[in-house]
Amino acid sequence: GGDGVMRAARHEFLASRGIDADALARGGAALALSELTMAFRAPLRSRDRFRAELSVARVTAARVEFEQRLVRLQEDGGDGDTVLEARATAVRLDARYRPVRLGDMKDRLLG
């Protein structure tokens, strides 16, 4: 569903900034969602082509907020309807699942 596509877009974005979410988890830490709001605007059918968009809306010492959209593509490749809009807040957790500062990750997110 749309939530899986949005998660994949966040992971691809993080990887593009040199942040490996899976490696963080293997090391005992995590970058976890603390909030997720999704608004479904139009249906997406099984053969529809779409593009996932992501931007960093805000970064503080302890959290990052992402804004995301799924846009259906028209047959000519142009933008169609916005299918889904989402806002996700992620926090960094230590091995005991307690929130910690983003540290050097903050600069890479703003990168």
N, CA, C and O atoms as a Tinker XYZ file with bonds, in Angstrom:
   444  protein
     1  N      0.812000   -1.192000    0.000000    73     2
     2  CA     0.000000    0.000000    0.000000    64     1     3
     3  C      0.851000    1.250000    0.000000    63     2     4     5
     4  O      2.075000    1.193000   -0.120000    81     3
     5  N      0.181000    2.378000    0.137000    73     3     6
     6  CA     0.850000    3.667000    0.133000    64     5     7
     7  C      1.856000    3.828000    1.252000    63     6     8     9
     8  O      2.882000    4.486000    1.079000    81     7
     9  N      1.566000    3.220000    2.419000    73     7    10
    10  CA     2.494000    3.350000    3.538000    64     9    11
    11  C      3.826000    2.673000    3.236000    63    10    12    13
    12  O      4.874000    3.172000    3.645000    81    11
    13  N      3.803000    1.542000    2.525000    73    11    14
    14  CA     5.050000    0.863000    2.157000    64    13    15
    15  C      5.874000    1.671000    1.176000    63    14    16    17
    16  O      7.101000    1.715000    1.270000    81    15
    17  N      5.195000    2.316000    0.229000    73    15    18
    18  CA     5.891000    3.165000   -0.743000    64    17    19
    19  C      6.513000    4.358000   -0.027000    63    18    20    21
    20  O      7.645000    4.742000   -0.322000    81    19
    21  N      5.783000    4.937000    0.901000    73    19    22
    22  CA     6.297000    6.095000    1.639000    64    21    23
    23  C      7.500000    5.705000    2.490000    63    22    24    25
    24  O      8.477000    6.450000    2.569000    81    23
    25  N      7.431000    4.541000    3.126000    73    23    26
    26  CA     8.561000    4.054000    3.928000    64    25    27
    27  C      9.780000    3.838000    3.033000    63    26    28    29
    28  O     10.892000    4.225000    3.392000    81    27
    29  N      9.574000    3.224000    1.872000    73    27    30
    30  CA    10.682000    2.995000    0.938000    64    29    31
    31  C     11.289000    4.328000    0.483000    63    30    32    33
    32  O     12.507000    4.439000    0.349000    81    31
    33  N     10.455000    5.326000    0.250000    73    31    34
    34  CA    10.958000    6.651000   -0.159000    64    33    35
    35  C     11.804000    7.270000    0.952000    63    34    36    37
    36  O     12.839000    7.876000    0.677000    81    35
    37  N     11.372000    7.120000    2.206000    73    35    38
    38  CA    12.163000    7.652000    3.323000    64    37    39
    39  C     13.501000    6.941000    3.417000    63    38    40    41
    40  O     14.530000    7.584000    3.622000    81    39
    41  N     13.500000    5.613000    3.269000    73    39    42
    42  CA    14.752000    4.853000    3.350000    64    41    43
    43  C     15.690000    5.211000    2.200000    63    42    44    45
    44  O     16.899000    5.319000    2.405000    81    43
    45  N     15.151000    5.394000    0.996000    73    43    46
    46  CA    15.989000    5.806000   -0.139000    64    45    47
    47  C     16.578000    7.187000    0.095000    63    46    48    49
    48  O     17.747000    7.427000   -0.207000    81    47
    49  N     15.772000    8.095000    0.632000    73    47    50
    50  CA    16.270000    9.434000    0.933000    64    49    51
    51  C     17.399000    9.367000    1.953000    63    50    52    53
    52  O     18.448000    9.983000    1.765000    81    51
    53  N     17.185000    8.616000    3.036000    73    51    54
    54  CA    18.217000    8.492000    4.061000    64    53    55
    55  C     19.494000    7.917000    3.459000    63    54    56    57
    56  O     20.586000    8.410000    3.741000    81    55
    57  N     19.367000    6.879000    2.633000    73    55    58
    58  CA    20.545000    6.279000    1.996000    64    57    59
    59  C     21.266000    7.298000    1.122000    63    58    60    61
    60  O     22.495000    7.299000    1.063000    81    59
    61  N     20.515000    8.168000    0.440000    73    59    62
    62  CA    21.143000    9.190000   -0.407000    64    61    63
    63  C     21.940000   10.192000    0.412000    63    62    64    65
    64  O     22.808000   10.884000   -0.120000    81    63
    65  N     21.648000   10.270000    1.705000    73    63    66
    66  CA    22.361000   11.172000    2.618000    64    65    67
    67  C     23.383000   10.421000    3.460000    63    66    68    69
    68  O     23.925000   10.977000    4.415000    81    67
    69  N     23.650000    9.168000    3.119000    73    67    70
    70  CA    24.655000    8.386000    3.832000    64    69    71
    71  C     24.187000    7.806000    5.153000    63    70    72    73
    72  O     25.001000    7.474000    6.015000    81    71
    73  N     22.867000    7.683000    5.314000    73    71    74
    74  CA    22.307000    7.141000    6.548000    64    73    75
    75  C     21.643000    5.810000    6.209000    63    74    76    77
    76  O     20.686000    5.764000    5.437000    81    75
    77  N     22.155000    4.733000    6.789000    73    75    78
    78  CA    21.623000    3.398000    6.545000    64    77    79
    79  C     20.741000    3.004000    7.724000    63    78    80    81
    80  O     21.246000    2.634000    8.784000    81    79
    81  N     19.425000    3.085000    7.541000    73    79    82
    82  CA    18.487000    2.798000    8.627000    64    81    83
    83  C     18.642000    1.365000    9.126000    63    82    84    85
    84  O     18.541000    1.117000   10.327000    81    83
    85  N     18.885000    0.425000    8.226000    73    83    86
    86  CA    19.051000   -0.968000    8.635000    64    85    87
    87  C     20.325000   -1.169000    9.453000    63    86    88    89
    88  O     20.331000   -1.928000   10.421000    81    87
    89  N     21.406000   -0.487000    9.062000    73    87    90
    90  CA    22.661000   -0.591000    9.819000    64    89    91
    91  C     22.497000    0.018000   11.207000    63    90    92    93
    92  O     23.047000   -0.501000   12.179000    81    91
    93  N     21.751000    1.105000   11.309000    73    91    94
    94  CA    21.473000    1.687000   12.626000    64    93    95
    95  C     20.796000    0.649000   13.521000    63    94    96    97
    96  O     21.173000    0.469000   14.679000    81    95
    97  N     19.798000   -0.026000   12.967000    73    95    98
    98  CA    19.059000   -1.024000   13.741000    64    97    99
    99  C     19.952000   -2.188000   14.148000    63    98   100   101
   100  O     19.870000   -2.674000   15.276000    81    99
   101  N     20.809000   -2.637000   13.224000    73    99   102
   102  CA    21.723000   -3.738000   13.563000    64   101   103
   103  C     22.690000   -3.333000   14.662000    63   102   104   105
   104  O     23.136000   -4.177000   15.439000    81   103
   105  N     23.023000   -2.033000   14.734000    73   103   106
   106  CA    23.937000   -1.537000   15.757000    64   105   107
   107  C     23.262000   -1.255000   17.085000    63   106   108   109
   108  O     23.907000   -0.774000   18.016000    81   107
   109  N     21.970000   -1.548000   17.187000    73   107   110
   110  CA    21.258000   -1.365000   18.444000    64   109   111
   111  C     20.512000   -0.056000   18.552000    63   110   112   113
   112  O     19.793000    0.161000   19.527000    81   111
   113  N     20.664000    0.826000   17.576000    73   111   114
   114  CA    19.950000    2.104000   17.584000    64   113   115
   115  C     18.847000    2.034000   16.530000    63   114   116   117
   116  O     18.679000    1.008000   15.871000    81   115
   117  N     18.106000    3.113000   16.374000    73   115   118
   118  CA    17.061000    3.131000   15.355000    64   117   119
   119  C     16.673000    4.563000   15.040000    63   118   120   121
   120  O     16.828000    5.465000   15.864000    81   119
   121  N     16.177000    4.750000   13.856000    73   119   122
   122  CA    15.504000    5.987000   13.469000    64   121   123
   123  C     14.058000    5.557000   13.266000    63   122   124   125
   124  O     13.727000    4.913000   12.271000    81   123
   125  N     13.198000    5.919000   14.218000    73   123   126
   126  CA    11.838000    5.396000   14.249000    64   125   127
   127  C     10.816000    6.509000   14.107000    63   126   128   129
   128  O     11.049000    7.643000   14.526000    81   127
   129  N      9.678000    6.169000   13.509000    73   127   130
   130  CA     8.595000    7.139000   13.398000    64   129   131
   131  C      7.929000    7.322000   14.750000    63   130   132   133
   132  O      7.593000    6.351000   15.427000    81   131
   133  N      7.744000    8.570000   15.133000    73   131   134
   134  CA     6.988000    8.860000   16.348000    64   133   135
   135  C      5.595000    9.363000   15.990000    63   134   136   137
   136  O      4.672000    9.286000   16.801000    81   135
   137  N      5.446000    9.879000   14.770000    73   135   138
   138  CA     4.142000   10.348000   14.285000    64   137   139
   139  C      4.066000   10.108000   12.789000    63   138   140   141
   140  O      5.067000   10.219000   12.082000    81   139
   141  N      2.875000    9.778000   12.311000    73   139   142
   142  CA     2.635000    9.618000   10.888000    64   141   143
   143  C      1.199000    9.995000   10.601000    63   142   144   145
   144  O      0.271000    9.415000   11.164000    81   143
   145  N      1.016000   10.965000    9.727000    73   143   146
   146  CA    -0.307000   11.378000    9.298000    64   145   147
   147  C     -0.383000   11.190000    7.804000    63   146   148   149
   148  O      0.475000   11.682000    7.071000    81   147
   149  N     -1.413000   10.475000    7.334000    73   147   150
   150  CA    -1.574000   10.226000    5.916000    64   149   151
   151  C     -2.976000   10.651000    5.494000    63   150   152   153
   152  O     -3.958000   10.357000    6.176000    81   151
   153  N     -3.057000   11.345000    4.364000    73   151   154
   154  CA    -4.342000   11.749000    3.804000    64   153   155
   155  C     -4.445000   11.183000    2.394000    63   154   156   157
   156  O     -3.675000   11.547000    1.506000    81   155
   157  N     -5.398000   10.298000    2.206000    73   155   158
   158  CA    -5.619000    9.695000    0.898000    64   157   159
   159  C     -6.515000   10.627000    0.095000    63   158   160   161
   160  O     -7.635000   10.928000    0.508000    81   159
   161  N     -6.017000   11.084000   -1.058000    73   159   162
   162  CA    -6.724000   12.085000   -1.863000    64   161   163
   163  C     -7.429000   11.504000   -3.079000    63   162   164   165
   164  O     -8.432000   12.053000   -3.536000    81   163
   165  N     -6.920000   10.413000   -3.599000    73   163   166
   166  CA    -7.496000    9.788000   -4.799000    64   165   167
   167  C     -7.078000    8.324000   -4.818000    63   166   168   169
   168  O     -6.070000    7.964000   -4.210000    81   167
   169  N     -7.829000    7.483000   -5.500000    73   167   170
   170  CA    -7.449000    6.068000   -5.557000    64   169   171
   171  C     -6.243000    5.842000   -6.460000    63   170   172   173
   172  O     -6.032000    6.571000   -7.429000    81   171
   173  N     -5.471000    4.838000   -6.135000    73   171   174
   174  CA    -4.353000    4.395000   -6.963000    64   173   175
   175  C     -4.672000    2.969000   -7.372000    63   174   176   177
   176  O     -4.848000    2.088000   -6.530000    81   175
   177  N     -4.743000    2.757000   -8.670000    73   175   178
   178  CA    -5.099000    1.429000   -9.180000    64   177   179
   179  C     -3.841000    0.621000   -9.469000    63   178   180   181
   180  O     -2.750000    1.182000   -9.580000    81   179
   181  N     -3.991000   -0.682000   -9.588000    73   179   182
   182  CA    -2.836000   -1.578000   -9.661000    64   181   183
   183  C     -1.895000   -1.277000  -10.825000    63   182   184   185
   184  O     -0.692000   -1.504000  -10.695000    81   183
   185  N     -2.381000   -0.786000  -11.934000    73   183   186
   186  CA    -1.501000   -0.528000  -13.086000    64   185   187
   187  C     -1.081000    0.940000  -13.215000    63   186   188   189
   188  O     -0.385000    1.303000  -14.164000    81   187
   189  N     -1.492000    1.766000  -12.286000    73   187   190
   190  CA    -1.105000    3.178000  -12.320000    64   189   191
   191  C      0.384000    3.327000  -12.079000    63   190   192   193
   192  O      0.970000    2.620000  -11.259000    81   191
   193  N      0.979000    4.245000  -12.796000    73   191   194
   194  CA     2.366000    4.625000  -12.530000    64   193   195
   195  C      2.323000    5.853000  -11.633000    63   194   196   197
   196  O      1.413000    6.676000  -11.734000    81   195
   197  N      3.310000    5.969000  -10.759000    73   195   198
   198  CA     3.305000    7.078000   -9.807000    64   197   199
   199  C      4.732000    7.464000   -9.453000    63   198   200   201
   200  O      5.686000    6.739000   -9.737000    81   199
   201  N      4.848000    8.618000   -8.832000    73   199   202
   202  CA     6.138000    9.111000   -8.350000    64   201   203
   203  C      5.976000    9.467000   -6.873000    63   202   204   205
   204  O      4.993000   10.095000   -6.480000    81   203
   205  N      6.943000    9.063000   -6.069000    73   203   206
   206  CA     6.966000    9.427000   -4.652000    64   205   207
   207  C      7.866000   10.649000   -4.494000    63   206   208   209
   208  O      8.987000   10.674000   -5.003000    81   207
   209  N      7.374000   11.647000   -3.795000    73   207   210
   210  CA     8.147000   12.867000   -3.517000    64   209   211
   211  C      8.371000   12.971000   -2.020000    63   210   212   213
   212  O      7.507000   12.597000   -1.226000    81   211
   213  N      9.528000   13.479000   -1.637000    73   211   214
   214  CA     9.859000   13.629000   -0.227000    64   213   215
   215  C     10.683000   14.887000   -0.042000    63   214   216   217
   216  O     11.580000   15.179000   -0.834000    81   215
   217  N     10.374000   15.623000    1.000000    73   215   218
   218  CA    11.216000   16.761000    1.376000    64   217   219
   219  C     11.323000   16.790000    2.897000    63   218   220   221
   220  O     10.444000   16.307000    3.610000    81   219
   221  N     12.414000   17.364000    3.368000    73   219   222
   222  CA    12.604000   17.548000    4.805000    64   221   223
   223  C     11.951000   18.873000    5.162000    63   222   224   225
   224  O     12.371000   19.932000    4.696000    81   223
   225  N     10.922000   18.803000    5.991000    73   223   226
   226  CA    10.196000   20.003000    6.381000    64   225   227
   227  C     10.885000   20.729000    7.526000    63   226   228   229
   228  O     10.873000   21.958000    7.592000    81   227
   229  N     11.490000   19.952000    8.434000    73   227   230
   230  CA    12.095000   20.556000    9.630000    64   229   231
   231  C     13.024000   19.559000   10.279000    63   230   232   233
   232  O     12.736000   18.363000   10.319000    81   231
   233  N     14.145000   20.051000   10.789000    73   231   234
   234  CA    15.073000   19.221000   11.553000    64   233   235
   235  C     15.401000   19.967000   12.838000    63   234   236   237
   236  O     15.800000   21.131000   12.802000    81   235
   237  N     15.233000   19.296000   13.974000    73   235   238
   238  CA    15.642000   19.864000   15.253000    64   237   239
   239  C     16.767000   18.980000   15.795000    63   238   240   241
   240  O     17.221000   18.059000   15.115000    81   239
   241  N     17.204000   19.255000   16.989000    73   239   242
   242  CA    18.276000   18.457000   17.590000    64   241   243
   243  C     17.853000   17.006000   17.792000    63   242   244   245
   244  O     18.698000   16.111000   17.822000    81   243
   245  N     16.551000   16.769000   17.930000    73   243   246
   246  CA    16.091000   15.433000   18.297000    64   245   247
   247  C     15.156000   14.771000   17.291000    63   246   248   249
   248  O     14.860000   13.584000   17.430000    81   247
   249  N     14.677000   15.508000   16.274000    73   247   250
   250  CA    13.730000   14.895000   15.345000    64   249   251
   251  C     13.817000   15.491000   13.950000    63   250   252   253
   252  O     14.337000   16.589000   13.746000    81   251
   253  N     13.296000   14.739000   13.007000    73   251   254
   254  CA    13.221000   15.197000   11.629000    64   253   255
   255  C     11.789000   14.999000   11.158000    63   254   256   257
   256  O     11.174000   13.965000   11.419000    81   255
   257  N     11.266000   16.001000   10.461000    73   255   258
   258  CA     9.910000   15.922000    9.923000    64   257   259
   259  C      9.995000   15.880000    8.405000    63   258   260   261
   260  O     10.625000   16.730000    7.776000    81   259
   261  N      9.348000   14.875000    7.834000    73   259   262
   262  CA     9.304000   14.699000    6.384000    64   261   263
   263  C      7.916000   15.047000    5.865000    63   262   264   265
   264  O      6.913000   14.761000    6.520000    81   263
   265  N      7.857000   15.665000    4.687000    73   263   266
   266  CA     6.601000   15.827000    3.962000    64   265   267
   267  C      6.711000   14.961000    2.724000    63   266   268   269
   268  O      7.731000   14.977000    2.035000    81   267
   269  N      5.654000   14.201000    2.441000    73   267   270
   270  CA     5.702000   13.265000    1.331000    64   269   271
   271  C      4.407000   13.332000    0.522000    63   270   272   273
   272  O      3.337000   13.664000    1.032000    81   271
   273  N      4.555000   12.998000   -0.778000    73   271   274
   274  CA     3.393000   12.913000   -1.671000    64   273   275
   275  C      3.579000   11.756000   -2.635000    63   274   276   277
   276  O      4.696000   11.451000   -3.051000    81   275
   277  N      2.481000   11.123000   -2.980000    73   275   278
   278  CA     2.449000   10.193000   -4.100000    64   277   279
   279  C      1.637000   10.871000   -5.188000    63   278   280   281
   280  O      0.507000   11.300000   -4.958000    81   279
   281  N      2.216000   10.964000   -6.367000    73   279   282
   282  CA     1.559000   11.619000   -7.491000    64   281   283
   283  C      1.380000   10.604000   -8.613000    63   282   284   285
   284  O      2.346000    9.981000   -9.055000    81   283
   285  N      0.145000   10.442000   -9.070000    73   283   286
   286  CA    -0.114000    9.556000  -10.194000    64   285   287
   287  C      0.435000   10.217000  -11.458000    63   286   288   289
   288  O      0.275000   11.421000  -11.660000    81   287
   289  N      1.076000    9.422000  -12.297000    73   287   290
   290  CA     1.605000    9.938000  -13.551000    64   289   291
   291  C      0.592000    9.711000  -14.665000    63   290   292   293
   292  O     -0.065000    8.672000  -14.727000    81   291
   293  N      0.481000   10.700000  -15.538000    73   291   294
   294  CA    -0.384000   10.550000  -16.704000    64   293   295
   295  C      0.337000    9.700000  -17.736000    63   294   296   297
   296  O      1.530000    9.430000  -17.601000    81   295
   297  N     -0.377000    9.282000  -18.758000    73   295   298
   298  CA     0.233000    8.428000  -19.785000    64   297   299
   299  C      1.415000    9.103000  -20.469000    63   298   300   301
   300  O      2.351000    8.425000  -20.893000    81   299
   301  N      1.385000   10.433000  -20.583000    73   299   302
   302  CA     2.506000   11.154000  -21.219000    64   301   303
   303  C      3.651000   11.408000  -20.245000    63   302   304   305
   304  O      4.641000   12.044000  -20.605000    81   303
   305  N      3.523000   10.910000  -19.003000    73   303   306
   306  CA     4.575000   11.083000  -18.010000    64   305   307
   307  C      4.413000   12.318000  -17.146000    63   306   308   309
   308  O      5.151000   12.499000  -16.178000    81   307
   309  N      3.451000   13.173000  -17.486000    73   307   310
   310  CA     3.207000   14.369000  -16.690000    64   309   311
   311  C      2.488000   14.041000  -15.392000    63   310   312   313
   312  O      1.982000   12.935000  -15.201000    81   311
   313  N      2.454000   15.022000  -14.510000    73   311   314
   314  CA     1.794000   14.815000  -13.221000    64   313   315
   315  C      0.285000   14.720000  -13.379000    63   314   316   317
   316  O     -0.333000   15.465000  -14.139000    81   315
   317  N     -0.282000   13.786000  -12.641000    73   315   318
   318  CA    -1.724000   13.668000  -12.536000    64   317   319
   319  C     -2.153000   14.085000  -11.147000    63   318   320   321
   320  O     -1.634000   15.050000  -10.586000    81   319
   321  N     -3.097000   13.358000  -10.601000    73   319   322
   322  CA    -3.625000   13.669000   -9.273000    64   321   323
   323  C     -2.628000   13.341000   -8.174000    63   322   324   325
   324  O     -1.818000   12.422000   -8.303000    81   323
   325  N     -2.700000   14.104000   -7.096000    73   323   326
   326  CA    -2.013000   13.714000   -5.866000    64   325   327
   327  C     -2.858000   12.615000   -5.238000    63   326   328   329
   328  O     -4.038000   12.813000   -4.947000    81   327
   329  N     -2.254000   11.479000   -5.035000    73   327   330
   330  CA    -2.956000   10.311000   -4.513000    64   329   331
   331  C     -2.897000   10.281000   -2.988000    63   330   332   333
   332  O     -3.873000    9.922000   -2.329000    81   331
   333  N     -1.755000   10.658000   -2.439000    73   331   334
   334  CA    -1.531000   10.542000   -1.003000    64   333   335
   335  C     -0.594000   11.652000   -0.548000    63   334   336   337
   336  O      0.410000   11.938000   -1.200000    81   335
   337  N     -0.932000   12.271000    0.573000    73   335   338
   338  CA    -0.046000   13.240000    1.222000    64   337   339
   339  C      0.225000   12.728000    2.627000    63   338   340   341
   340  O     -0.677000   12.228000    3.299000    81   339
   341  N      1.477000   12.856000    3.068000    73   339   342
   342  CA     1.841000   12.357000    4.390000    64   341   343
   343  C      2.832000   13.294000    5.056000    63   342   344   345
   344  O      3.599000   13.998000    4.398000    81   343
   345  N      2.794000   13.280000    6.362000    73   343   346
   346  CA     3.778000   13.986000    7.179000    64   345   347
   347  C      4.247000   12.982000    8.222000    63   346   348   349
   348  O      3.442000   12.415000    8.961000    81   347
   349  N      5.562000   12.768000    8.272000    73   347   350
   350  CA     6.140000   11.790000    9.182000    64   349   351
   351  C      7.192000   12.461000   10.054000    63   350   352   353
   352  O      8.001000   13.248000    9.561000    81   351
   353  N      7.183000   12.155000   11.334000    73   351   354
   354  CA     8.191000   12.634000   12.270000    64   353   355
   355  C      8.988000   11.436000   12.752000    63   354   356   357
   356  O      8.424000   10.454000   13.236000    81   355
   357  N     10.307000   11.525000   12.616000    73   355   358
   358  CA    11.191000   10.437000   13.045000    64   357   359
   359  C     12.109000   10.927000   14.153000    63   358   360   361
   360  O     12.526000   12.085000   14.169000    81   359
   361  N     12.414000   10.031000   15.075000    73   359   362
   362  CA    13.335000   10.310000   16.177000    64   361   363
   363  C     14.400000    9.226000   16.200000    63   362   364   365
   364  O     14.164000    8.099000   15.764000    81   363
   365  N     15.562000    9.572000   16.707000    73   363   366
   366  CA    16.639000    8.593000   16.856000    64   365   367
   367  C     16.517000    7.967000   18.235000    63   366   368   369
   368  O     16.359000    8.669000   19.234000    81   367
   369  N     16.593000    6.637000   18.283000    73   367   370
   370  CA    16.484000    5.913000   19.541000    64   369   371
   371  C     17.784000    5.182000   19.829000    63   370   372   373
   372  O     18.456000    4.708000   18.913000    81   371
   373  N     18.136000    5.092000   21.109000    73   371   374
   374  CA    19.325000    4.319000   21.478000    64   373   375
   375  C     18.938000    2.851000   21.637000    63   374   376   377
   376  O     17.804000    2.471000   21.345000    81   375
   377  N     19.867000    2.035000   22.094000    73   375   378
   378  CA    19.629000    0.594000   22.209000    64   377   379
   379  C     18.524000    0.257000   23.212000    63   378   380   381
   380  O     17.952000   -0.832000   23.160000    81   379
   381  N     18.221000    1.186000   24.125000    73   379   382
   382  CA    17.132000    0.965000   25.093000    64   381   383
   383  C     15.834000    1.621000   24.630000    63   382   384   385
   384  O     14.879000    1.745000   25.397000    81   383
   385  N     15.814000    2.038000   23.369000    73   383   386
   386  CA    14.653000    2.693000   22.745000    64   385   387
   387  C     14.274000    4.001000   23.429000    63   386   388   389
   388  O     13.099000    4.355000   23.527000    81   387
   389  N     15.294000    4.705000   23.895000    73   387   390
   390  CA    15.087000    6.042000   24.458000    64   389   391
   391  C     15.503000    7.067000   23.418000    63   390   392   393
   392  O     16.499000    6.864000   22.724000    81   391
   393  N     14.764000    8.167000   23.292000    73   391   394
   394  CA    15.133000    9.195000   22.308000    64   393   395
   395  C     16.490000    9.816000   22.638000    63   394   396   397
   396  O     16.799000   10.091000   23.797000    81   395
   397  N     17.286000   10.027000   21.604000    73   395   398
   398  CA    18.583000   10.698000   21.738000    64   397   399
   399  C     18.696000   11.732000   20.620000    63   398   400   401
   400  O     17.935000   11.706000   19.652000    81   399
   401  N     19.648000   12.633000   20.769000    73   399   402
   402  CA    19.858000   13.664000   19.751000    64   401   403
   403  C     20.297000   13.038000   18.435000    63   402   404   405
   404  O     20.917000   11.975000   18.403000    81   403
   405  N     19.959000   13.725000   17.357000    73   403   406
   406  CA    20.344000   13.247000   16.033000    64   405   407
   407  C     21.847000   13.301000   15.816000    63   406   408   409
   408  O     22.385000   12.516000   15.036000    81   407
   409  N     22.532000   14.211000   16.490000    73   407   410
   410  CA    23.985000   14.329000   16.364000    64   409   411
   411  C     24.407000   14.641000   14.939000    63   410   412   413
   412  O     23.816000   15.507000   14.293000    81   411
   413  N     25.432000   13.941000   14.437000    73   411   414
   414  CA    25.958000   14.210000   13.095000    64   413   415
   415  C     24.930000   13.889000   12.002000    63   414   416   417
   416  O     25.070000   14.354000   10.871000    81   415
   417  N     23.929000   13.122000   12.321000    73   415   418
   418  CA    22.882000   12.800000   11.366000    64   417   419
   419  C     22.121000   14.063000   10.946000    63   418   420   421
   420  O     21.628000   14.148000    9.821000    81   419
   421  N     22.029000   15.038000   11.848000    73   419   422
   422  CA    21.297000   16.275000   11.566000    64   421   423
   423  C     21.885000   16.985000   10.344000    63   422   424   425
   424  O     21.144000   17.400000    9.453000    81   423
   425  N     23.199000   17.124000   10.299000    73   423   426
   426  CA    23.839000   17.787000    9.153000    64   425   427
   427  C     23.603000   17.036000    7.852000    63   426   428   429
   428  O     23.381000   17.651000    6.809000    81   427
   429  N     23.649000   15.706000    7.908000    73   427   430
   430  CA    23.426000   14.909000    6.697000    64   429   431
   431  C     21.978000   15.037000    6.216000    63   430   432   433
   432  O     21.730000   15.043000    5.010000    81   431
   433  N     21.030000   15.137000    7.135000    73   431   434
   434  CA    19.633000   15.296000    6.748000    64   433   435
   435  C     19.398000   16.631000    6.049000    63   434   436   437
   436  O     18.577000   16.733000    5.137000    81   435
   437  N     20.119000   17.635000    6.484000    73   435   438
   438  CA    19.973000   18.962000    5.874000    64   437   439
   439  C     20.753000   19.089000    4.568000    63   438   440   441
   440  O     20.468000   19.959000    3.746000    81   439
   441  N     21.753000   18.201000    4.385000    73   439   442
   442  CA    22.699000   18.133000    3.343000    64   441   443
   443  C     22.477000   18.650000    2.047000    63   442   444
   444  O     23.352000   18.554000    1.186000    81   443
